[in-house]
Amino acid sequence: MSMRRPPWLANRYRNILLLLFIGFAPLTTLRLYAIDEIEYFAYLRSAVFDRDLDFTNEYRWFVDRDPVEYRSLAEAFLVARTPAGHPPNNAPIGSAMLWSALYVPTVLTEALLGRGSSPPGYSARDIAAVCVASMLYAAVGLLFAHEACRQFASEKAAFWATVMIWLGSNLLFYMYVTPPMSHANSFFVSALLLWAWLRAGEGPKAAMAIGFLGGLLASVRWQDALSMLTPVSAPIVDGQIHRRGGVRHWLASSSLMALGFSIAFLPQLFVWWRLNGSLLRPFGLMSTVEGRFSLAAPCFLGLLFSPFHGLFVWTPILLPAFLGLGVLAVADGRGRAIAIAVAAQIYLLSGYVVAFGHGFGQRLFVSSLPAAAVGLAVFIDRVAPKLPRALTVAAAVFCVWWNLSLMVQHSLGIVPRNQGVSLGTLIHNQIVEVPLRLPDAAWRYLFNRSSLYKVDPESRPARE
């Protein structure tokens, strides 16, 4: 007698994704070293062991391990104080909250067995728990993105769109090379929010739940609150608000979303108040965004086309994804709502006058990749069949190769991390330098990973 598979395992494409995730899991880097990563981790370690917002001992632990490598950390975080008198921490708390699901059981098990580090909370197992948690969250996020794609495209198109966004974007880098950054976590919550909105009904509980997920997403990266534009704008762009009672229903639903958002975001507000002295001060050492953001969005063309992390140059798979999202927006109100949130994120990034050169690609766009996956699924379903099959296959292979080769350039330091190079140099490196250095890169990634991506002691930490 054959046993029925659980419903969540009934989809063969989902099963293939699960197998791929298992196969890729050993590639996860199990170390925590970059300054932004230390800021995220400091919340978690301090909450579990010190139960305070004084991160002096957490910062000091890393500085004492390597005073040269972490000189900028010591100068920026051990000397300065926030208006409330605390060592600064400009990172949001959402990643620490998500990581606690693996970190807390790990440190509790170590305590029971007497095998923890001294001081506790810094053992290799503790750090690995954080890294593995990010990787797992991103993997689950890809499953949610896949389910979202299935709402608009065929099973096959949804599968390939998910795989291409995974392997052809900088999500791959933040999922395996530097998982203790916030971006794998933001991708997960963003994908969960998109999936939940597509499946939710119109009741008050659904509105509260969607708002709560939006607040959680904003706690991972507070700028990602823009994703809430999708559920909020959907009744407007879909025409539902013009029906009888539509405005009243929209106001009630939006109010419940705002309530759910506020509940989830309340811990972040509390941290800002205690740490920085204000409920609306996300940065401990700066009170405004003056000099950092311009409403004129002066970086729009560079954001898309610059060889310095431009979206279409570093992540060419986004070009068909955006085209597919445009096709969907023309025909479907939900697609228009999704496109509005993506457009708002692009506008926000275009307004930054400080480039985020310390990351791989446009790292702040990672939270919009679930929406990009939907657009790519629509492109594969509706546009790709009209093109020569050989062309679409070659383009897909190119996008993955291009992304992997850029990861090699970035990790080996072939291109500088915090400044741009010409497009010609970038292409030359992809064709000439990367193939020559690929064996060395592969060996170091497998056996000497800490040699690949070092903290630059001369650089200041990037700020989101």
N, C-alpha and C positions, 0 to 999 in steps of 0.2 A: 504494500500500500504506500503510495507516494505521499509525501508531506507537502502541504501547500507552503509556499514561501510567504513571509510577511509582506503586507501590501507595499511597504517602503522599499522592498527588494525586488518587486515585480518588474520594474522597468530595467531593461537590459542596458540602456545607456547609462543609467545611474549606477548600475553594478560595475560597468567599465570604469567610470569615474572613481569609484571606491577603490578598485584595484590599482588604478594609476596613482591615487593618493598614497596607498600603502607602499607602492614601489618607489615613490619619490621621497618618502618620509626620512630615510637615512641621510638625505642630502641636507637636512636641517642643521644649521650652524648652532652649536650649543655654547655660545659665549655671549657675554654682555660687556661692551667696551666703549661705545660711542657716548658722547656727553648727553645727547638727548635721551638715549636709552637709560643712562644713569638717573636722569631726572624722573622718568616714568617709574623706574624700579624703586627709587627712594620712597615714594608714597607707600608702596606695598610693604617694603621691609620695615619702615618706620611704624606703619599702622599695626603690623602683626606683633612686633617685638617691643616698640617703644610707646606705642599708642599716643603719638604726638605729631606735630608738624615741624619739628626741629630736625633737619636733615644733616646736621654737622657731622655726626658720626658716620652716616652713609657716604657722604662726599669724601670724608677723611679716609675711609677704608680704601677707596679707589686711588686717591692721591698717594697714599703711603705705598701702594703696590708699585707705582711707577710715577715718581714725581715729575719726570721729564715729559712723559706722554700726556699726563693730566695737569700740566702747568696751567693751561687756560681754565680748567675746571676749578683749580684752587683760587686763581685770581678772580674769577667771576662769581663763585658761589661760596667760598669760605671767608672772604673778606667783606663783600657787600652785604647789606641788610635791607629788607623790605621796609616800607613805612611802619609796619607793625613790629619791626625789630627781629624778624626771622631770616635765616638764610633763604635766598630766593629759590623758587622752583617755578619755572614758566610752563611746565608741562601740565596738561589736564590729568584728571584722576581716573578716567574711564579704563585705560589699559590695565592699571593696577587692579581695579575692581574685577575685570575679566580674568586676569592672570591668577587671582586668588583661588579660583576653582581648582587649580593644580598645585599652586605654591603652598597653600595652607595644609592640604593633606601630606605634602612632601615633608614640610618642616615638622609636622606633628609626628609623622612616622620616624623621622630622625631622632626626635626628642625621646620617643618611647624606646628606641633601640640604642640610644646613647651614641649616635654616629654623626651628629651634626658638626658644623664648623664652629670655630671659636674666633670671633663672636659668631653667634648663630645667625642663620639666614643667608649666608654667602657661599655655601658649599657648591661643588660642581653640580650636585643633584638639584639644588635650589635654583641655580641659574638655568639648568636644563629644563626644569619645570616651566619657567617663564617662556623659554624659546619654543618648546614643544606646544605650549598652550597657544601661542600666536599662530604657529603652523596649522594646528588643528582648527582654530577658529577660521582661518582663511579657507581651509578645505571645506568646512561646513558652509561657509559663505558661498563657495563655488557651487555647492549643491543647491542652495537657495537661489542663486543666480540662474542655474539651469532650470529650476522649476518656474522662475519668472519668465524665462525665454519661452518655455512651453506654452505660456498663455497667448503668445503671439505668432508662433512658428511651429513647424513640424518637429517631431521628436529628433530626427536626424540633424536638422538645422540647429536646434537648441543645444544638442550635444557638441557639435563642432564649434559653435560660437563660444561655448563655455571653455572648451579646450584652447581655442585660439586666444581668448582674453587672458587665460591663465599663463600660457607659454609665450605669448607674444606681447605682453605688457610688463611694466615694472612690478606688478604684483609678484611675479616669480622671484624677483630680487628680495622683496621685503618678506616673502614667505619663507625663504630658505637661507639667504645670505645674511640678512640683518633682521631676523624676526623680532628682536626686542624693541624695534621702533613701533609706532602706533598704527602703521598703515595696514598691516594685516588685520588688526582688530577693527579698524574703521571700515574696511571692506566687508567684514563679516556682518557688522551691525547694519550697514547700509543695504546689503543684500537681504538681510532678514526683514528690514523695514519695507523694502520694495515688494518682497514676496508676501508679507503680511497684508500690505495695502491691497494688492491684487486679489487676495483671497477673502478679505474681510467683508462683512456685510455692512449695513448702514446703522446698526444699533449703537447705543451709547457705550457699551462695553468695547466694541470694536474701535470707536473713536478714541477712547481712553488708552487702549492698548497701543494704537498707532502713535499717539502722542508720547506715550511712555518710551517706546523704542526710539523716537526722535530725540527725546531728552538723553537717553543713553548714548546715542550716536554723538550728540553734542558734547557729552562728557568725555568721549574719546578724542575728538577734535572739535572744539566748539564752533569753528567755522562751518562744519558740516551740518549745522542746523538748517542750512539752505535746502537740504533734502526734503524738509517738511513742506516745501513749496509744491511738491507733487501731490500729496493728498489734499492739501488746502486748496490748490487751484483746480483740481480735477472737476468739481461740479460746475465751475465757471466756464472752463474751456470746453466741457462736454455738453453745455447747454442745459444741464439739469436745474441750474439756479433760476432759469426763466420759467420753470413750471410753477403751478400754484403752490404756494407755501415753500417754494424753493429757497428763497432768501432766508426765511426763518429757520429752515432746516439746516442750511449751510452755516448760519451763525451759531446755532446750537452745537452742531458737530465740531466746528472750529474751536468753540469754547471748551469743549470736552478734550479735544486734542491738546489745547494749550494747558489745561489742567494736568493731563497725563504727562506732558512734557515737563511742566514745572516740578512735579513730584520726582521724576527721574533726575532732573538737573539740580535739585535742591542740595545734594551732597557737594556738588561742584561750587555752588554759590557759598556754601558754608566754608569750604576750603579757601576760596578767594577772600572771604571776610576775615577769617582768622589769620591767614598767611599774609595777605597783601593790604588788609585794612579797609577793604571796600568790596561790596557785593558785585560790582561791575568792573573790577580791575583784574584782568587775567594775567598781567605781567607784573612781577614783583619789582622790577627796576624801571618800568616805564608806565606812565599814566594814560597815554593816548597813543593813537596810531599815526599821529602827525609826523610827516616825513617818511612814512612807510607805505601809505596807501593814497592813491589819487582816484577821484571819481571819474576822471577822464579816461581811465583804463589805457594808459599809454603803452602798455606792454602786450596789447592784443595780438599784433602780428608776430611778435617775437615768441609769445606763448605757443602759437601754432606752428611757426616755420623756422624759428631760430635753431641753428645747430647746437646751441647751449640749452639742451633739454626741451626744445620745442616739441609739442605733442605729436605732430605729424612726422617730424624728423626722427625722433627717438622711439616713437610708438606708431609706426605706419598702419598697424591694424585698426587704428582709430578712424582712419579715413573712410573705409567701407562701413564701419560702425556708425559714424555720424550720418552717412548717406542713408543707411537703413533706418536710423532714428527719424530722419526727415521724411522718408517714405511713410513710416508709421504715423508720424504726427499729422500728415495730410489726411489720413483715412480714419484715425482712431483718436477719440478724445483722451483716452488714457495715455496714448503716445505723446500727445501735446503736453500733458501734465508732466510726464517724465522729461521731455525736452526742455521745459521751462526750468526745472531744477538744474539740469546740466548746463544750460545757458547762463544761469545765475552763478554757478560755480566757475565757469570760464570767465565771466565778467569779474568776479572777485579776484581770481588769480591774475587777470590782466591789469588790475588796479594796483597790485603790489609793485613798488618801485625797487624792492630788494629781491634779487633772484635767490632761489633756494638751491644754491649750487652744491651744498654738501650732500645732497641726496642723489639717488639714481633716477633720472628722468624727472618728469613733473610729479613729484611724490604727493603733492597735495590734491592731485586729481584721482588718486586711487579710490577714494570713496565713490566716485562717479562711474567706476568700471562696471558695476552690476547693470547700470542703465546702458552703458556702452555695449554690454553683452546682448541686451535685448535688441538694440539697433543692429548689431552684427547678425543675430539670428534672422531678423527680418530681411537683411540684405542677402544672406545665404538662401533664404527661402524664395524671395521674390525677384531679386536682381541677378544673382549669380547664374541661375539656369539660362539666362539670355546671353551669357558670355561663353567663350570657348572653355571647355572643361580644363584643358591643359593650362590655360592662363590663370584660372582661379586656383588650381593646385599649386602652380609655381609661385603665385603671389602669397599663398598661405605659408609655403616653405620659406620663402624669402623673409616674411615678417618674423617667423620664429628664429631663423638664422640671424637676422639683423639684431633682434633683441638679445640673444645669447652672446653675440659678438660684442655688443656694446657693454654687456655685463663684464666681459673679459677686459675690455679697454678700461672700464671704470675701476675694476678691482685691482688690476695690475698697475694702475697709475699711468697708462699710456696717454690718457687725456687728463687734464687737471680737473679736480672735483669741484672747484669753486670759480671757474672761469671758462669761457667758451673757446672753441677753436673754429677754424673755418670749415665749411662743409666739405671742401676738397680734402682737408686733413682727416676729417672724420671718415670719409669714404676710403682714402688711402689706407688708413689704419685697419679698417674692416677687411680690406682685400689682401693687404700685404702683411701688416704687423700681427694681426690676430692669428692667422694660420701658422705663422712662424713660432708664436709664443703659446699656442694652445696646449701642447704637451706639458709645458712647464706649469701653465695655469691649472690644468686638470690634476697634475700631481700635487701641487700645493693645496688645491681645494680639498682633495681627498686625505692628505697626510700632514699638511702644515698650514691649516686654514688661517691661523692667526697672522700669517705673513702677508695676507692679501689685502686687507682693508684696515689700515691703521688710522688711529686718531692723529690729526695734524696738530701738534702742540702750538703752532704759530697761529692757528685759526681760532676765531671766536665761535661759540656754539650758535647754530642757526636758530632762528625763532619762528615759530609758526604764527 
